[in-house]
Amino acid sequence: MYVKLFFGAFILFFALRSHSATFVPIKISDQVRDSDLVIDGKVIGKTFKKIPSGEVVTEYTFKLDKIVGIQHSKIVNKNNFKVIVPGGKWQGVTYKVTGVPKFENGSKNIVLLRKGKFGYYLTNLALSSFQKSKIKDDRTIISEIFPLRKNVGRIGTQYFDEVLQNKWGTALVDIEEDKFVQQPTFKPIKRRGVEPSRVPASIDKNKSDKSKSVWPIIFLILSGLIAGILRRKKT
């Protein structure tokens, strides 16, 4: 009997140790800090591939609705955004990796990502993938991992927006809107009876520099002319 109890305790300890090693509770604020961007979109397909490092991965295709953390102009096709997840099938062999999310075709997910050498990866595997609560009036997003743990696997949408704003200055925005394109700054020039126009400050500087460089040349020319006239008078 004692042998069975010892064996059962050993199995339980090993299982808990393996689980904790795979899924460590990480606050959403820390996850966002370590992420390069966040997407909100729908899974529309997947393929298996072997990347140049030799690792077999599953490449999921997302149709994006909202993003934050990247210029929208860098998204080549919002209907064909790729996310790389370790593990998959290759040449009849299945490569299983513990802790990967269950991305089902057609599911809508909010995913925290980091940019890697071969594409975009989940920041912390399944812990970085969330779905909106399906309960009416429940404004939370829930991860597959620690779904009951506040600010880890269960996050209020208002708090989530605040965390995103603290890093990027904005929450998730529609893919059509580009709030990250830096516009050149101009100084308005006021004229009487004319609406203030905008002219690049660098143009004014160039004009003043050119005018400054012309005056020494004019002075030299005038000096030469005066010197010539004086010589003629002496002769």
Summary of the structure (lengths in Angstrom):
residues: 235
radius of gyration: 31.6
end to end distance: 133.2
largest distance: 133.2
contacts: 596
relative contact order: 0.12
helix: 34%
strand: 34%
